[in-house]
């Protein structure tokens, strides 16, 4: 594709990208809220680290189920209506967390949150595939994914600041309100854009085709292996700084956000690197493969975060790991948008993302056990292995004829 054939994005396309960025920011602010208030929440509800791990696992189990279901909902209702449903549902669930007076009620609220939040990550790629031209999809995905990391960045200082002056439960009400306000804005921005048409016959055929295709399973396994790295950084790293590095939460808020800044840089780099390689005439499959390999070789540095002599160096290394993982994740998402036609994209994205939920759920239980009995250091060593294993699995799945369903198993 030549530069001359490229057209600038329209104002409406930029509005869509900006709104997806904002929704993703709220999505991850909601996720991060529990980990930031975890010490106070655990004390009030008499919840151990193992119990906290169970709450995370409940959320991730719901997410795994929801990823699979969300794909069908998104393809059936269309991108516009399904996104509104997902955002409205998870915003109400986030607000409900404020009223949890026991670990059981907290688990129900976070389970409900887990049922709603994955819908964004199924509907957003569909929106990009329907509205954004092919040569700009990588950077579009990178920008809206950066919204998630910005949400994680601002969550630490903002939540600490708010809950210093107000009860910790108040943050969940504010989060829920912010999400609900996005619903009418989304309905206005995406008006007339979705071209999804429901067909039960085509649904059944496309599901069978997606499930029978071996790259679907390779990508699912890759996400189940690698997404636990991000879940650890999201749900456990603030607690690691607080308990293992003995930092008060005010100090965690001052430097912990750097980890998520690294992730934000990774979202942009993932889109920019692969798009630049494609513009240089490299086949998309090859461009994505080399981009993901570059990210995978950085992850084995993760044990240095535990071995660092002070918390500042540990945070810097964790930021590098977060950057590498988000480069990986953005590129993998671009693979999906390029690989599957619009009628299958929601189902494929949902099925593949189920690996994220189940992998995160199992890893959360494992992390809870390891932290309780052996501390955090073994977790950092375990993280070092996951991306190299995944890239080894995916490497032969790419061919030079990528595109138009040409990503074939070797």
N, C-alpha and C positions, 0 to 999 in steps of 0.2 A: 504494500500500500504506500503510495507516495504521499509526501507532505502536501502537495498541491491538492490532493483529493480530500484533505481533511477540512471539515467545517467547524467553526467555533461553536461551542455549546450555546444554546439559546437561553434566554432569561428563565424560561419555564424549566428547562433542564437543570440550571443552576439552583433554582428554587427547590427542586426535588432533592438534589444532593444535599443542600443546606438543611432541609427539614429532616432527611434521614440522619444526618450528622447529629441534629438536636435530639431526635428520638433515641438514637444509640447512646448519646451522653446520659440521658435520663435512665435508660435501661441499665447501664453499668453503675451509675450513681446509686440506683436502687439495690443492685447486687452488693456493692461495697458498703452500704450503710450498716449492715449487720456486723461485718467484721470490725468496723471502726468502733462501734459501741459494745463489742463483744465482752470486754472485761466487766463493764457495769451490768450488762444484761445477764452474764453468767452469775455474777454475785447475787443479783436480785432474784433470779429464778433457780439458784442453787444448781447450776449446770456445769459439769466437769468438761475438760477438754474432749473426752470421749463423747460426752453428750452433745457438745458443740459440733463434733464431727458427724454425729447422727443427723443433726439439723441440716448441715450442708448436704449430706447424702440424700436426705428426703427431698431437698430442693433439686438436686441433680437427677434423682430418679424421675421426678415429675418432668424435668426438662427433657430427659431421654425419651420418655413416652410422648411428650408434646411435640418434639421435633418430628417424629414420624407422622403424627396426626396433623400437625400444622401444614405439612406439605399438601395433604389432601384438601384441607380447608382452604388454603390459599389458591389452589388450582380450581376449586369448586366455586367459591364466592368471588374470586377475582382479587387482584392485588389491592385495590382501593378498599373494598369492604372488609377484607380479612385483616389488613393492617389496623384498621380502626377497631376491630374486635379485639385483636391481640393487645394493643396499647391500653384500651379501656379496661380489659380484664386484669392485666398485671398491675395497673395503677390502683385499682380497688383492693387487690391483694396486698400491695405494699402498704396502703393506708390501714388495712386490717391488722397488720403486724403491731401497730401502736397499741392495740387493745388486748394483746396476748398476755394473760396473767399466769400462764403455766407453760412448761415445756411442750405439753401436748398441743395447746392452742397456738404456740409459736410454730410448731411443726406443721400444723394445718395451714397457717398463713403462708409459710414459706413454700409448702407444697403447692398451694394455689398460685403463688408467684411463679414457681417453676413451670406451671402449666401454661402461663401466658407469655413469659419473656422470650422463649425460643422462636415464637412466631415472627418476630422482627427479622431474625437471621435467615428465615425462609422467604419471607415476602420481599425483603430488601433486594436480594439478588434478582428476583423476578422483576421488580420495578426497574432496576438498572438494565436488565435484558430487554425490557419493553420500550424504554425511553431513551437510553444512552447509546450512541453509536459504538460499534465494536472497538475501534481504536482508542476510545476514551473510557472503556469500562474498567480497566485496571485501576486507573487513578480515581475514578468515581467510587469504586469499592474501597480503595484506600482511604479516601476522605471520610466516607460515612463510618468506616470501621474506626478511624481516628476519634470519632465522637465517643466511642466506648472508652478509649484510653483517656481521653480528656475527662470523661465522667469519673474514672478511677482517680485521676490526678487531683481534681478539685474536691473529690469526696473527702479525702483525709483532712485537709485544713478546714473546709467548710463545715463538715459534720462536727469536728472537734470544737470549732468556734461556736456553732449553734448550741450544741449540747453542754457547753460550759455554762451557758446562761439560761438554758431551758432544759426540761427533762429529756432524757435520751429518747423517749418514745415520740417526741414531737417531730423528729426528723422524718419518720415514716409517713406522717400526715402531710408534710410539705412535699415529699417525693411523690406521693400519690396524686396530690393536686396538680403538680407540674405535668404529670403524664396525662391526666384527664384534659387539661387545657390544650394538649397537642392534637387531640382527636378531631375537633372541628377544623383546625388548621390543615391537617392532612386531607380531610375530605374536600377542602377547597383547592389545595395545590394539585391534587392528583385527579381532579375532575376530567373525565374524557380521555384518560391516558390508558387505562387497562383494556387489554384486548382478549382477556381470558374468556373462554366459552366452555361451559360444563357439558360433558358428554360421558355418560356412564360407560358406554361401550369403549370409547377411546381411553377412559380412565383405566379400565381393567386391562386393556392391551398394553398401555404405557407402563403400568405398574409391573406387569410381568416382564416387559422388556428391560426396565431399569434393574429389577432384582436379578434377572438372568445374566446381566452383563458384568463380567468379572471386575472391571475397574471400579464399579460401585462398591464392591466389597473391599477392595484394596484401599480405597479412599476412606471408607468407614473405619477400617482397622487403623489406618494412619491417624485419623482424628482421635480415636480412642486411646492411642498410645501417647500422642503429643499434647492434647488439650489439658491433661492433668498438670502440666508445667504451668500453664496460665492460671488454672484454678488455685494452685498452691500460692502463686504470687498474689492472687486476688484475695483469697479467703484466709490464708495462713501467714503471709509475710509480715503484715502489721503486728500480728500476735507474736511472731518470732522476734521482732525487734523489741517488743514490750517485755516478753518473758525470758528469752534467751540472751538478748543483749542488754536487758535491764534498763530500757529507755522508757521514761514516762510518756503517756500518749501525746502530750503537748510537743515533746521532742520528736516523736514518731511523725506527727503531722508536719513538722518543719522540714524533714528530709525524706520521709517515706514516699512522698509524691513523685520523687525523681524516678522511681521504678516505673511508674505509669507514664511519665514523660518519655522514657525510653521506648515504652510500648507504642506511644503515639508517633514517635519518629519512625518506628518500624512499620506502622500502617502506611505512611507516606512512601517510605523507601520501597516497600513491597510493590506498590503500584507503579512508582516511577522507574524502578529498575527493569521490571518485566516489560513495561510499555516502551522503554528506551531500546531494549534489545529487539523487540518486535519491529520498531521503526527502522532499525538497522538491518532489516530483512531476515532476521532469525525467525524460524518457524515458531509459532506460539508454544507448542509443546516443548521444544528445546529451550526456549526462553524461560518458561516456567520451571523446567527441570533444574536449570543452572541457578536460578534465583533461590529455589528451595534448598539446593545443595549448599549454597553459600550460607544460608541461615542455619542449616543443620550442623555445620562444622563449628559453629560458635557455642552451641548449647553445652558441649562437654566441659566448658569452663565453669559451670555452675557450682561445683564443689568449692571453688575459691571463695564464694560468698560466705560459706560457713567457716572457712579457714582464715579469712581476713582478720588482721589484728584489731580492727576497730569497725564500728557500725557504718561509718561514712564509706569506707572502701567496700564493705559488704553491700550497701545500697547501690553503689556504682556498678558492681558486678551483676547484681540482680537486674539493674536497668539494662545492661547489655544483653542479658538472657531474654528479658521481656521484649526488647527490640527485635532480636533474632526470631523469637517465636511469632511475633505479629507479622514480620516479613513472610514467614512460612504460611501463616493462616490466611493472609490477604491473597497470596499467590494461589493457594489451594482453592479459595473461593472463586478467583478468576478462572481457574480450570473448570469449575462447575458451570459457570455462566457460558463459557465457550463450548463446553462439551455437550450439554443437554439442550434440546429445543425447549421453547417456552412452555409447551404443553406438559413437559416432563420435569421441568426445572424445579418446581416446588416439591414434587414428590422425591426427586433425587436428592435435593439439598436437605430435605427433612430426614430421609433415611440415612444419609451419610452423617448428618449431625447427631443422629442417635448415638453414634460412636462416642461423640463428645460427652453426652450426658452419662452414658453407662461407664465410660472410662473415668470420668470425673467422680462418679459415685463410688466406684470401687477404690479409686486412689484416695478419696477422702477418708474412707474407713481405714485404709492402710496407713495413711499419714497420721491419723488419730492414734492408731496403735503404736506406730514407731515413735511418735513424739512422747507418748505416755511412758514408754519403756526404755527408749534409747536416745531421746532428744532429737534435735532437728538435723544434725549433720548427716546421718544416713539418707535422709530424704534428698538432700542436695546431690549426693552421689548417685542415687537412683535416677534423678532427673537427667543426669548427663548421658544416660544410655538411650533415652526414648526417641529422640529425633534421628539419630544415626540408624536405629533399627527401622524407623518408618521410611526414611529415604531409600534404604536398601530394598524395602518392599516395593516402593513406588517406581524406582528407577527404570526397570524394564517395561513398565506400563506406558511409557511415552514413545511415540514414533514421530518421524519427521512429517508425517501426513496428518498432524493434529488439525482438528477442525472438521466440521460436518460429520461428527461421530467417528473420527479417525484415531482417537486415543484408544488404542487397542492393547490388550494384554499380549505380552511377548510370548 
